[in-house]
Amino acid sequence: MWLRDESIHQVIADTWASCLANGLEHDPCAILKECAIKLSEWNKSRFDASTWEEQRALREEIKELLTREEIMWKQRSRIQWLREGDKNTRFFHSRASNRRKHNNILRLKGEDGISVVEDIDQCLTDDDKVALERQVTSTEVHEALMQMTPSKAPGPDDRVITDNAIVAFEALHWLKNKRGGRKGAMTLKVDMSKAYDRVEWPFIQAVLAKFRFPSHFSNLIMACVSSVSFAFNINGQVSSHVTPTRGLRQGDPISPYLFIMCAEALSYMIRKAVTRGYIHGVKVCRGAPEISHLFFADDSIFFTRASVEECYKLKGMLERYCKASGQVINYEKSKISLSTNVDPSTRTRIIESLEVHEVANQSKYLGLPSIIGRSKKLVFQAILDKIKKKLSGWKEKTLSIGGKEVLIKSVAQAIPMYVMNIFLLPDTLINDIHKVALTYLWVELMG
């Protein structure tokens, strides 16, 4: 520490010269002892208690500034699985820089009533309406605020989707193995183009009214929906604000619930058609409930008999719903699967009437493989590939050992959890996941 102070050289030179003047040139031990005394005095005067306190204060200030910088880059990086305070500023910075580079716009590409809600037959009870009409308390507001993540916008609550997935997989498995019988079956997976962005606000208001929400509560919800405005950050320059006239904000905690309520209008239409015998769902076994459709947020899958008449009925209901709600079906991404007992002529007419592509099996539903073949490891190989991709990125190499451990626990180990809620993963795949995680954690540290 002393050598970083330039005045030390002068202290030694002056002491040495003084000793030589006093005739100590033949006694180097005495000269060194005198230098030690002078340096001790210099140390007390140069680095007294106030100096140490000043240094301590400066260190605390530097630590606080580094923490603020890390938090700033963490917020910009949009990384939520890793906490600040582990000297991961470089990692957050690289993530934020890559995100900013990815979001740069190089060019823009332009593109040159029926009341559906009348079929809703369920609504709020009188007790529900009374509960919604109560005044919101400060305690409720405080509890809601405390549930939000501190450094990101509030998002939708976690929702259990395994029920939908299990029912869908049972129905799809039954459809794949259905080879006999006079009546065929089919499944239609519909892709809605920009589903959240296209929902019409009058349709939302009509659905809320049909559900018997109190008027002041509906007005409050619509105020939250319609008060949004956007500003576009184009290569670092913020544009003027744009006010939309339709759509739900993705990431807004209320948006999934409003979208599901809007989709209930279509659900009631289909159930009404099933009740009247216009269309028929599928039963995976004798005594099982009839399944005609499964909705989860903007994922929609329909099960009906493989007949041209039922296809036209289903298509007509979808068109009515789209016309009322503002939704648009992406026929290029929508897929249909038919059981093997459907004759070729009927198969061709169905595909032509729905204007969608036929696939042997629906490959995925809710992000999970719908059909499991003989090789489970091959089906779930995408999980291992995704983990490798997460751990092999150059940005992850900037993490500290503690940050790597958190990355493995909160990201790498969390990736298979969703699939493991439904499927039993092969032991060989689990061992491969362990090897990848251990290699990532220890190879660079040992090497």
C-alpha positions as CSV (number, residue, x, y, z in Angstrom):
1,M,0.0,0.0,0.0
2,W,2.8,2.4,0.9
3,L,4.5,2.1,-2.5
4,R,1.3,3.5,-4.1
5,D,2.0,6.8,-2.3
6,E,4.7,8.9,-4.1
7,S,5.8,10.7,-0.9
8,I,7.3,7.5,0.5
9,H,10.3,7.8,-1.8
10,Q,11.0,11.3,-0.5
11,V,10.8,10.1,3.1
12,I,13.3,7.3,2.5
13,A,15.7,9.6,0.6
14,D,15.6,12.3,3.3
15,T,16.2,9.8,6.1
16,W,19.1,8.1,4.2
17,A,20.7,11.5,3.5
18,S,20.4,12.5,7.2
19,C,22.0,9.3,8.4
20,L,24.9,9.7,6.0
21,A,25.4,13.3,7.2
22,N,25.6,12.0,10.8
23,G,28.4,9.6,9.9
24,L,26.4,6.4,9.8
25,E,27.5,5.4,6.3
26,H,29.4,2.3,7.8
27,D,26.4,1.2,9.9
28,P,23.6,0.1,7.5
29,C,21.6,-1.5,10.3
30,A,21.4,1.9,12.1
31,I,20.3,3.5,8.8
32,L,17.6,0.9,8.2
33,K,16.4,1.3,11.8
34,E,16.2,5.1,11.4
35,C,14.3,4.6,8.2
36,A,11.8,2.3,10.0
37,I,11.2,4.9,12.6
38,K,10.7,7.7,10.1
39,L,8.3,5.5,8.0
40,S,6.3,4.6,11.1
41,E,5.9,8.3,11.9
42,W,5.0,9.0,8.2
43,N,2.5,6.2,8.3
44,K,0.7,7.6,11.3
45,S,0.6,11.1,9.8
46,R,-0.3,9.9,6.3
47,F,-2.8,7.2,7.1
48,D,-4.5,8.2,10.4
49,A,-7.9,7.1,11.6
50,S,-9.7,9.8,9.6
51,T,-8.0,8.5,6.4
52,W,-9.2,5.0,7.1
53,E,-12.7,6.2,7.7
54,E,-12.6,8.1,4.4
55,Q,-11.4,5.0,2.6
56,R,-14.2,2.9,4.2
57,A,-16.8,5.5,3.2
58,L,-15.4,5.5,-0.4
59,R,-15.5,1.7,-0.5
60,E,-19.1,1.7,0.6
61,E,-19.9,4.3,-2.0
62,I,-18.2,2.3,-4.8
63,K,-20.1,-0.8,-3.6
64,E,-23.4,1.0,-3.8
65,L,-22.6,2.4,-7.2
66,L,-21.7,-1.1,-8.5
67,T,-24.9,-2.5,-7.0
68,R,-27.0,0.2,-8.7
69,E,-25.2,-0.5,-12.0
70,E,-25.9,-4.2,-11.7
71,I,-29.6,-3.7,-10.9
72,M,-29.9,-1.3,-13.9
73,W,-28.4,-3.9,-16.3
74,K,-30.5,-6.7,-14.7
75,Q,-33.6,-4.7,-15.4
76,R,-32.5,-4.0,-19.0
77,S,-31.6,-7.7,-19.6
78,R,-35.1,-8.8,-18.5
79,I,-33.5,-11.8,-16.7
80,Q,-35.6,-12.9,-13.7
81,W,-34.0,-16.2,-12.6
82,L,-30.8,-14.6,-11.4
83,R,-30.6,-12.2,-8.5
84,E,-28.3,-9.1,-8.4
85,G,-25.5,-8.9,-5.8
86,D,-23.4,-11.7,-7.2
87,K,-21.1,-9.6,-9.4
88,N,-23.0,-10.6,-12.5
89,T,-23.1,-7.1,-14.0
90,R,-21.1,-8.3,-17.1
91,F,-23.7,-11.1,-17.7
92,F,-26.6,-8.7,-17.4
93,H,-24.8,-6.2,-19.7
94,S,-24.2,-8.8,-22.4
95,R,-27.8,-9.9,-22.2
96,A,-29.1,-6.3,-22.4
97,S,-26.8,-5.5,-25.3
98,N,-27.8,-8.6,-27.2
99,R,-31.5,-7.8,-26.6
100,R,-31.0,-4.2,-27.8
101,K,-29.2,-5.5,-31.0
102,H,-32.0,-8.1,-31.5
103,N,-34.7,-5.4,-31.2
104,N,-33.2,-3.1,-33.8
105,I,-35.5,-2.6,-36.8
106,L,-33.9,-2.7,-40.1
107,R,-37.0,-2.4,-42.3
108,L,-40.8,-2.4,-42.0
109,K,-43.0,-4.6,-44.1
110,G,-46.6,-3.3,-44.7
111,E,-49.7,-5.1,-46.0
112,D,-51.2,-3.5,-48.8
113,G,-73.8,-7.8,-36.8
114,I,-73.9,-11.2,-35.6
115,S,-74.3,-11.3,-31.8
116,V,-72.3,-14.3,-30.6
117,V,-72.6,-13.5,-26.9
118,E,-76.3,-14.3,-26.9
119,D,-75.3,-18.0,-26.6
120,I,-73.6,-17.5,-23.2
121,D,-75.8,-19.3,-20.7
122,Q,-73.8,-18.9,-17.5
123,C,-73.2,-15.7,-15.6
124,L,-72.4,-14.3,-12.2
125,T,-74.7,-15.0,-9.2
126,D,-76.2,-12.3,-7.1
127,D,-73.7,-13.0,-4.4
128,D,-70.8,-12.6,-6.9
129,K,-72.2,-9.3,-8.0
130,V,-72.4,-8.1,-4.4
131,A,-68.8,-9.1,-3.8
132,L,-67.6,-7.2,-6.9
133,E,-69.6,-4.1,-5.9
134,R,-67.8,-3.8,-2.5
135,Q,-65.3,-0.9,-2.2
136,V,-61.7,-1.9,-2.7
137,T,-59.7,-1.6,0.5
138,S,-56.1,-0.3,1.0
139,T,-55.2,-3.7,2.4
140,E,-56.2,-5.4,-0.9
141,V,-54.2,-2.9,-2.9
142,H,-51.2,-3.4,-0.7
143,E,-51.4,-7.2,-1.0
144,A,-51.7,-7.0,-4.8
145,L,-48.7,-4.7,-5.0
146,M,-46.5,-6.9,-2.8
147,Q,-47.2,-9.9,-5.0
148,M,-45.6,-8.2,-8.0
149,T,-42.0,-8.8,-9.0
150,P,-40.1,-5.6,-8.0
151,S,-38.1,-5.2,-11.3
152,K,-40.6,-6.2,-14.0
153,A,-44.1,-5.5,-15.2
154,P,-46.8,-7.7,-13.5
155,G,-47.6,-10.8,-15.5
156,P,-50.4,-13.4,-15.4
157,D,-50.7,-15.8,-12.4
158,D,-49.4,-19.3,-12.9
159,R,-52.1,-21.6,-14.2
160,V,-52.3,-25.4,-14.1
161,I,-52.6,-26.7,-17.6
162,T,-51.9,-30.4,-17.0
163,D,-55.6,-31.2,-17.0
164,N,-56.0,-29.9,-20.5
165,A,-52.9,-31.6,-21.7
166,I,-53.8,-35.0,-20.3
167,V,-57.4,-34.9,-21.8
168,A,-56.0,-33.8,-25.2
169,F,-53.4,-36.6,-25.2
170,E,-55.9,-39.3,-24.4
171,A,-58.2,-38.1,-27.1
172,L,-55.4,-37.8,-29.7
173,H,-54.1,-41.3,-28.7
174,W,-57.6,-42.7,-29.2
175,L,-57.9,-40.9,-32.6
176,K,-54.6,-42.4,-33.8
177,N,-55.6,-45.9,-32.9
178,K,-59.2,-45.7,-34.2
179,R,-59.3,-48.0,-37.3
180,G,-62.7,-49.6,-37.2
181,G,-66.3,-48.4,-37.3
182,R,-68.5,-46.7,-39.8
183,K,-68.1,-43.2,-38.3
184,G,-64.7,-41.6,-38.4
185,A,-63.4,-38.8,-36.2
186,M,-61.2,-35.8,-36.6
187,T,-59.3,-33.2,-34.6
188,L,-58.7,-29.6,-35.7
189,K,-56.1,-27.5,-34.1
190,V,-56.8,-23.8,-34.9
191,D,-54.2,-21.1,-34.9
192,M,-55.5,-17.6,-34.3
193,S,-53.4,-14.9,-35.9
194,K,-52.2,-12.4,-33.3
195,A,-55.1,-13.5,-31.0
196,Y,-54.5,-11.0,-28.2
197,D,-53.9,-8.0,-30.5
198,R,-57.1,-8.4,-32.5
199,V,-59.8,-8.6,-29.8
200,E,-62.4,-5.9,-30.3
201,W,-63.1,-3.8,-27.2
202,P,-66.9,-3.6,-27.8
203,F,-66.9,-7.4,-27.9
204,I,-65.1,-7.5,-24.5
205,Q,-67.7,-5.1,-23.1
206,A,-70.6,-7.2,-24.4
207,V,-69.1,-10.3,-22.9
208,L,-68.7,-8.6,-19.5
209,A,-72.3,-7.5,-19.7
210,K,-73.6,-10.9,-20.6
211,F,-71.7,-12.4,-17.6
212,R,-73.6,-9.8,-15.5
213,F,-70.6,-7.9,-14.2
214,P,-71.7,-4.7,-12.4
215,S,-71.5,-1.7,-14.7
216,H,-69.0,0.2,-12.6
217,F,-66.8,-2.9,-12.5
218,S,-67.0,-3.4,-16.3
219,N,-66.2,0.3,-16.8
220,L,-63.2,0.0,-14.6
221,I,-61.9,-3.0,-16.6
222,M,-62.6,-1.3,-19.9
223,A,-60.7,1.8,-18.6
224,C,-57.7,-0.4,-17.9
225,V,-58.0,-2.0,-21.4
226,S,-58.6,1.2,-23.4
227,S,-56.2,3.6,-21.6
228,V,-53.1,2.0,-23.1
229,S,-50.8,3.8,-25.4
230,F,-47.5,2.7,-27.0
231,A,-44.2,4.3,-27.9
232,F,-41.8,2.5,-30.2
233,N,-38.1,2.5,-29.4
234,I,-36.5,2.4,-32.9
235,N,-32.8,1.9,-32.7
236,G,-32.6,4.0,-29.5
237,Q,-35.0,6.7,-30.6
238,V,-38.4,6.8,-28.9
239,S,-41.2,7.7,-31.2
240,S,-44.4,9.6,-30.4
241,H,-47.2,7.7,-28.6
242,V,-49.7,5.6,-30.5
243,T,-53.2,4.9,-29.1
244,P,-54.7,1.6,-30.2
245,T,-58.5,0.9,-30.7
246,R,-58.5,-2.8,-30.0
247,G,-56.5,-5.6,-28.5
248,L,-55.3,-6.8,-25.1
249,R,-51.8,-6.1,-23.8
250,Q,-49.7,-9.2,-23.5
251,G,-48.1,-9.3,-20.0
252,D,-51.0,-7.5,-18.4
253,P,-52.2,-9.8,-15.6
254,I,-55.9,-9.2,-16.5
255,S,-55.5,-10.0,-20.2
256,P,-55.5,-13.8,-20.0
257,Y,-58.7,-13.7,-18.0
258,L,-60.5,-11.4,-20.4
259,F,-59.3,-13.5,-23.4
260,I,-60.6,-16.7,-21.8
261,M,-64.0,-15.0,-21.1
262,C,-64.2,-13.9,-24.8
263,A,-63.4,-17.5,-25.8
264,E,-66.2,-18.7,-23.6
265,A,-68.6,-17.2,-26.2
266,L,-67.2,-19.7,-28.7
267,S,-67.3,-22.5,-26.2
268,Y,-71.0,-21.9,-25.4
269,M,-71.8,-21.9,-29.1
270,I,-70.1,-25.3,-29.6
271,R,-71.8,-26.8,-26.5
272,K,-75.1,-25.6,-27.7
273,A,-74.5,-27.2,-31.2
274,V,-73.5,-30.5,-29.5
275,T,-76.7,-30.4,-27.4
276,R,-78.8,-29.9,-30.5
277,G,-77.0,-32.6,-32.3
278,Y,-75.5,-30.4,-35.0
279,I,-72.0,-31.7,-34.2
280,H,-70.7,-34.6,-32.1
281,G,-67.6,-34.8,-30.0
282,V,-65.5,-37.9,-29.4
283,K,-65.6,-40.5,-26.6
284,V,-62.3,-42.3,-25.9
285,C,-64.2,-45.3,-24.3
286,R,-67.7,-46.4,-23.4
287,G,-69.1,-44.2,-20.6
288,A,-66.5,-41.5,-21.0
289,P,-67.5,-37.9,-21.3
290,E,-67.9,-36.4,-24.8
291,I,-65.1,-34.1,-25.8
292,S,-65.8,-31.5,-28.4
293,H,-63.2,-28.8,-27.8
294,L,-60.4,-27.8,-25.4
295,F,-59.4,-24.2,-24.9
296,F,-56.4,-22.9,-23.0
297,A,-55.7,-19.2,-23.5
298,D,-55.2,-18.8,-27.3
299,D,-54.7,-22.6,-27.9
300,S,-57.8,-24.2,-29.4
301,I,-58.4,-27.8,-30.5
302,F,-61.7,-29.3,-31.7
303,F,-62.9,-32.9,-31.8
304,T,-65.8,-33.9,-34.1
305,R,-67.1,-36.6,-36.3
306,A,-65.4,-36.7,-39.7
307,S,-68.3,-35.6,-41.8
308,V,-68.6,-32.7,-44.3
309,E,-71.8,-31.5,-42.7
310,E,-70.2,-31.2,-39.2
311,C,-67.2,-29.5,-40.7
312,Y,-69.4,-26.8,-42.3
313,K,-71.2,-26.4,-39.0
314,L,-67.9,-26.0,-37.1
315,K,-66.5,-23.6,-39.7
316,G,-69.7,-21.5,-39.6
317,M,-69.4,-21.1,-35.8
318,L,-65.8,-20.2,-36.1
319,E,-66.5,-17.5,-38.7
320,R,-69.4,-16.1,-36.6
321,Y,-67.1,-15.9,-33.6
322,C,-64.3,-14.3,-35.6
323,K,-66.6,-11.7,-37.1
324,A,-67.9,-10.7,-33.7
325,S,-64.6,-10.8,-31.7
326,G,-62.2,-9.6,-34.4
327,Q,-60.2,-12.8,-34.4
328,V,-58.6,-14.1,-37.6
329,I,-57.8,-17.8,-38.3
330,N,-54.4,-18.5,-39.7
331,Y,-55.4,-21.4,-42.0
332,E,-51.7,-21.9,-43.1
333,K,-50.8,-22.9,-39.5
334,S,-54.0,-24.7,-38.6
335,K,-53.8,-28.5,-38.9
336,I,-56.3,-31.3,-39.1
337,S,-55.9,-35.0,-38.3
338,L,-58.4,-37.7,-39.3
339,S,-58.8,-41.3,-38.1
340,T,-57.7,-44.0,-40.5
341,N,-61.3,-45.3,-41.0
342,V,-62.3,-42.2,-43.0
343,D,-62.6,-43.0,-46.7
344,P,-60.5,-41.0,-49.1
345,S,-63.3,-39.1,-50.8
346,T,-64.7,-37.8,-47.5
347,R,-61.2,-37.0,-46.3
348,T,-60.6,-34.9,-49.4
349,R,-63.9,-33.0,-49.1
350,I,-63.3,-32.2,-45.4
351,I,-59.9,-30.8,-46.1
352,E,-61.2,-28.7,-48.9
353,S,-64.1,-27.4,-46.9
354,L,-61.9,-26.3,-43.9
355,E,-59.0,-25.1,-46.1
356,V,-56.4,-26.4,-43.8
357,H,-53.4,-28.8,-44.1
358,E,-53.7,-32.5,-43.1
359,V,-51.2,-34.1,-40.8
360,A,-50.9,-37.7,-39.6
361,N,-50.7,-36.6,-36.0
362,Q,-50.9,-33.3,-34.2
363,S,-47.2,-32.9,-33.3
364,K,-47.6,-30.8,-30.1
365,Y,-50.2,-29.4,-27.8
366,L,-49.4,-26.8,-25.2
367,G,-45.7,-27.3,-25.9
368,L,-45.8,-31.0,-25.2
369,P,-45.5,-33.9,-27.7
370,S,-49.0,-35.3,-28.4
371,I,-47.9,-38.7,-29.6
372,I,-45.2,-40.8,-27.9
373,G,-43.6,-43.4,-30.2
374,R,-41.3,-46.3,-29.3
375,S,-38.3,-44.1,-28.7
376,K,-39.0,-41.8,-25.8
377,K,-35.5,-40.5,-25.7
378,L,-35.8,-39.3,-29.3
379,V,-39.2,-37.6,-28.5
380,F,-37.8,-35.7,-25.5
381,Q,-34.4,-35.0,-27.1
382,A,-35.5,-31.4,-27.5
383,I,-35.4,-30.9,-23.7
384,L,-31.7,-31.8,-23.6
385,D,-31.0,-29.7,-26.6
386,K,-32.7,-26.7,-25.0
387,I,-30.7,-27.2,-21.8
388,K,-27.5,-27.3,-23.8
389,K,-28.4,-24.2,-25.6
390,K,-29.1,-22.4,-22.3
391,L,-25.8,-23.4,-20.9
392,S,-23.5,-23.1,-23.9
393,G,-24.2,-19.5,-24.8
394,W,-21.1,-17.2,-24.6
395,K,-23.0,-14.8,-22.3
396,E,-23.4,-17.4,-19.6
397,K,-19.6,-17.8,-19.5
398,T,-19.4,-14.4,-17.8
399,L,-21.2,-15.7,-14.7
400,S,-19.5,-16.2,-11.4
401,I,-19.6,-19.7,-9.9
402,G,-22.5,-18.7,-7.8
403,G,-24.4,-17.4,-10.8
404,K,-23.7,-20.6,-12.7
405,E,-25.2,-22.6,-9.8
406,V,-28.3,-20.4,-9.8
407,L,-28.6,-20.8,-13.6
408,I,-28.5,-24.6,-13.3
409,K,-31.1,-24.7,-10.4
410,S,-33.6,-22.2,-11.6
411,V,-33.3,-22.6,-15.4
412,A,-31.7,-25.8,-16.5
413,Q,-33.4,-28.0,-13.9
414,A,-36.7,-26.1,-14.4
415,I,-36.9,-26.8,-18.1
416,P,-37.9,-30.5,-17.8
417,M,-40.3,-29.9,-14.9
418,Y,-43.2,-29.0,-17.1
419,V,-42.9,-32.2,-19.2
420,M,-42.3,-34.3,-16.1
421,N,-45.7,-33.3,-14.7
422,I,-47.2,-35.6,-17.3
423,F,-44.5,-37.9,-18.8
424,L,-42.0,-40.1,-17.2
425,L,-38.6,-39.2,-18.7
426,P,-36.2,-42.0,-19.6
427,D,-33.3,-42.6,-17.2
428,T,-30.8,-42.2,-20.0
429,L,-32.1,-38.7,-20.7
430,I,-32.0,-37.7,-17.0
431,N,-28.4,-38.9,-16.8
432,D,-27.5,-36.9,-19.9
433,I,-29.1,-33.8,-18.3
434,H,-27.0,-34.3,-15.1
435,K,-23.8,-34.7,-17.2
436,V,-24.4,-31.5,-19.1
437,A,-25.1,-29.5,-15.9
438,L,-22.0,-30.9,-14.1
439,T,-19.8,-30.3,-17.1
440,Y,-21.0,-26.7,-17.3
441,L,-20.4,-26.1,-13.6
442,W,-17.0,-27.7,-13.2
443,V,-15.0,-27.9,-16.5
444,E,-14.0,-24.2,-16.6
445,L,-13.4,-24.1,-12.8
446,M,-11.1,-27.2,-13.0
447,G,-9.4,-26.2,-16.2
